[in-house]
């Protein structure tokens, strides 16, 4: 069979062979040496399993029809026989639909050969031992069962005589799979007189029937293949399927979706609102990690208590917090920072905190920020829904831990979103309808992954990819963009879709920008010192509000409040009173309340009234009354201040603790250096090393890199050259191929070596092709067609005719040399 398949592959034109490699990208990893190696890989178990996993339910049923119609003598079938079986049911599909499925199978070389002599690729029977859910023929299971199945009338009478409970077992096995497990010993006949002790069977009119499986085995309708396993013969299954057809119910089209389409504007509006919340919560989460980095566990990831702390700080539940942490890490906004050994009790440790890319991310538009997060979620190989669950060792799975790594996670997200994208825009199917569509599209890949697909729908709604249960317009563009990147063969592995100056945003960013409210550069100051921002603030305004206000609420219109602490924080970071008055005058669209002006002036008047320096620590001030108040303040008793002079207090505690205690008591001290100059600076922020985001890397849904068509044509050319070299090696001269036999008994004779050198030297002068036989490092003798370039220093440099590459050969390893005629 392998030789026949290799012959079919050799007969294909280069375009058809490249199309096969594009449909089955795992065939080129690594690149096969020749067509024979490619044929072996096409029939390999792993490659066939990958090909089957990408087929829909109807195509798999047509493949089962081809397996059931094989001729027992030569193992071939025909397209007409497949069509006849597929249309034998009560609701036959259109013949063109069946032939289209056959063409898909032939394009992937799961079926190959002419239409009247189709062969099935090896390993298909191993991967799916029961075609269409039918068992093996009776003659392969039991001769007595085969005799019963050979008599059609007797077989029907036996089926009609089966008790209802036994018939229920038959119907269940006929639907597939055709094997079942029974308790050990249940197939043995009961002891004499035990029939009277059997309980009544309500499915048999109250009459006792004993074990229905034992009745079926004794009637030869089931065959016991082992001590606890029974199998339904194929002939019995086909007879039981007389009402549905030999392949069972056939569904050439995906199951329908009954949900009516929603209004597209409402779907986008709901999604846009969620995108704003996602970006805001992600920024708040990263700021919380900036203020208090989370330590990395020894087993990897963030601990449960740290995750709970982060969830409380951003007022989110733990699953959503874990999702945002995983997405931010995949987008390159989070990373690990190695601490020095002196900073930890246990030596070197790691902390999770934002990277330098976080500063760049904060400076771009809201649409850019969301797209970076959504693209990272769509392509990351981690399953955030596993966080909090128990692993195989009954330990909780932590965020960012290796246990949450799943190679199939990107394929699951892509499959769910593709199902939504194929529906009419703004259609919101139920979860069960999405699962049914996935089961039809790729049953081998989807079954058993229902929980992961439900998680994808939940996460897509949390991230704003979907709105009101339907895929948003910008979410559809994001999916198309990622898919197009894959089809281009991953020519943008870092996900940098814009040019270097950022003037070429993607279609997703443009669509989302059109839906988002325009960023505002102003705010409204109220009489109660609250600041209302009537829309999403631009990055510059957001940075200023962070310095001068305390956030109270967020959303479409965010609210900040100016307090004594916020004004003092602004003054500590370098603002002056005049700077703050100018900021509020320039940004506010409402008159500045008199209370705000008084507040800024009062705090600025007190700011710097106390000076803190290091001597242990000291406090000085020109206001002796203020120092007397500090000295008498009971809240500062733990600092144990002592008066050194009318304007100086000192303590043994360090400057940092003094500053914190004085500010907590309501004072406004500032530090000073050795010269007495005030030290005003923004707090130093630590950042983790910048890391490459995992988003944007192109992968096949099954985890194999996909190559563009031009590169596949180059791979085909390389395979053709390998085939030509293998064919040429078979026609090498006998003296070259037999070099090993001549050297097995001893070293190469001197005159033979001299003749080979003479041939090589002449070939260098004539630039001619030479068959060279040589012994490799493992002692094997090989022959290659070479074009010698030079001879010297005991080595031959020659160009390989097949690969067009230069190679170096030791002259003492050359056994023969014959010119190509």
Phi, psi and omega in degrees: 000322181297318179297318179296317179295319178298322178296320178295320178293323178295327183282349182287144170290164183300322181295319179291323178293322176293324177295322176297316179294331178287324177286330179234077188294342180291346182290342184255015179240098352281176182293128180297149181289324180204186183291326179297318177294324177295320179297319177298321180288325178300325181268000182292153184297316183294316181293320178295322178298319178297319180294319179293326182295337181268004183264149178279173186296320182293318180295322176296323178292324176293324174297321175296323177298320177296323179290323182285338182260012179294141176284132184295339185280310184246356177073019179255160174222185181222159178296327178293321178293321177296317179296321180295317179290321183292333182259016182275352183276177181290334179235076187288143174285167179293141179303324179295326179293320178295315180294328175296321176294321177297320179296322177296321178292322179288326178295329178268002179059032164281333166238140179212161182107176178292161185298331181270358179212062181282138175246152180259132182298143179301159180080347178295317180294329178288323183282329179227084188290344183240093181296131180058021180076016180260148181281185179285159176301151185297328181292339176275345184259309186200134182292324180290322175293325177295322177296321177295317182290336178290334178262099186297320182293317179295324179296318179293321179296321180294321178295319180293334181276355182291136175298157180303321180294322177290324179294326176296321177295318179298316181296323179292318179288329180291332177287343178092146357288158189275010181244151179214156179254142179231155178298145178301137178087352182284345180270354179281148180292147180289158178293162182299127179088353182284343179299329182289341182267001182288142178288157178292147181255109183295336178282355180240034179069020179092350179280139179290139180239353184070213180277119179296327179294320179295322178298318181292323178293318179292331179275002179068017174276338171236153180237128177280111181269344175204185184298327183232019184227136176237155182224141179271121179300152184298321182296322178293319178297319178296323179293322179289339179265021184296338180271337183251348182101158184295334180266001185082186179298126179259133178231099183286337181246155178296156180299145183286159176248122184273346184292130178287152179295143175272176176285127185300323180295321179293322178297313180293323180295317178296320179292321180296318177300322179288326178297320178296320179293321181296315180295318180295315180292324178295318178296318178296323179295317180291326176293322177296322177288334174293316180291322182217091181300150180268129178290149178271131178293159178296329177275357179100146177094181180259137182292165182295318181294321177293323177295320177295320178298316178296320179298320179292324183291330180254007178053050176233163173282165186293319178300318179293321178297316178298321179297315181293324177297314180296319181292318179297323178293317179294330179279359179083011180273342178241151177200179179255139176244124180281124178271148176293157183299329182289343182273359184225150177291332187252019182094202183298138177225172177235150176231147176264123179205166183297153178265178177296335178294342179296323179295320177293320181297321181293334186275346182270176183289166181297321180295320177297318182296317180293319182297322179297320178291314183294321178294322177296319179296319185291332186248355184285146183264043179229145181250100185294336180294345179282344182295128182097342177277175181260139178271190183296335179262018177061036175247144181293141177277125183265157175295139180067013179274157179297337182294340180272003180283127178222117182294333182272004182296314178300322179295323179295317179294317180298320182295318181294315181292327177294325175298315179293325182289332181282345177281170175298139182307142179071016175277131182245088179287160175285168180297319181295324177292322177296317179296323178294320178295319177296321179294329178282321184293317182210078186297322182293328182273334188268327184294131183091356180243025182298320181297319179295322179291324175296321178297323180298316179297319178295315181293323179297323177291322180293326183272353180085010175290326175243155176222129183059029178086357180247155179286129180287165181294319179286332173294324176295320178293323178297316179297317179295324179294315179295319179295319179295325176298319177296319182291334176282358177083024177071040180284359177229068190296336181268000178074022181269089185275343179265163178284181190295330181265007173075021183265009183231074180291157181286169179296329177296316180294319180296318180293320180289324176299324179291335181268330182287148172296146183295139177298144181252151179242022181216170176215175181240120180266125181265169182292334179274018179068022172268147182243119182256125176258109187280055179148180178291126181286149174288163186304322181293314179296322179297322179292322179291318179295325178297330182277328189249355184223162175255122181293135179246322179208156182225166181146213177298323174234116182266155183234132174239161177229134178271122182233173177300318181294321181291322177294318178298322179296321178294319178294323178296330182275001174119350176292150169252171179299319178297322178298318180292318177299319180292323179298311181292324179293321183284324186269334188277137174264002177239158178300144181285124178297146180296328179297325178292319178297317179296319181299313180298316182294319181295315181293321180293326179293322179280337185293124181086003176295333174249141177240132182246129177226181183254127171203024261061298176171143178221160176230129178229153179199147175283346179266102182293328179295322178295318178295323177296323177295319179296318182295329181269353183288119182292334180293340181258010180303320180301339180282344177054058179291146173231139180275119175269330181203169179303336182245012185222131169240149178225160179210165179274352182278158183284167186296319183299317180292322178298315179301316181295316182294318180294320179291324176295332179276359176101003178273171182232066180281158173228148178282159175224158180268190185294337180271359181088006180275137179295141179253106180242123182199153174291149179300141179286130183252128177274146179227145175284158178301142179295135180233154181287126178292149178279350182288148174091358180278128186277129178219150170295149178306336180263008175097004181259132178301137179260138182254148176289161183299319177300321178291325177294324176296324174295323176295319178298319178298321179293320178295320178297321179294320176297323177294319178294321179294320178295322178292321179291325179298328179290340179255016177295152180301151183296327181294331177281314180293332183265015181300327182293323181293326182284334182261358183293324184276350181168187182291162180295134179301150184298317184293328177293319179294321179295319178297319179298319178295322179296318178296318181293319180295321178292324179292328176296318180290323184269354185053045184259162177277141183224136169277122184242126172258132183213161179258123181277185185293340180264003178089001180272145180263126181237161178231137181220149177267114188235160172242100183301140179251315180202157177228128178178153178058030177081012182227151175250127172254125185215157180261127177287128183293330183281312185264349182057038178240150179277137178228157179243132182235135174288132184295329182287348177268350181282127183260332182199160177210123181227131179291144177285125180272000000 
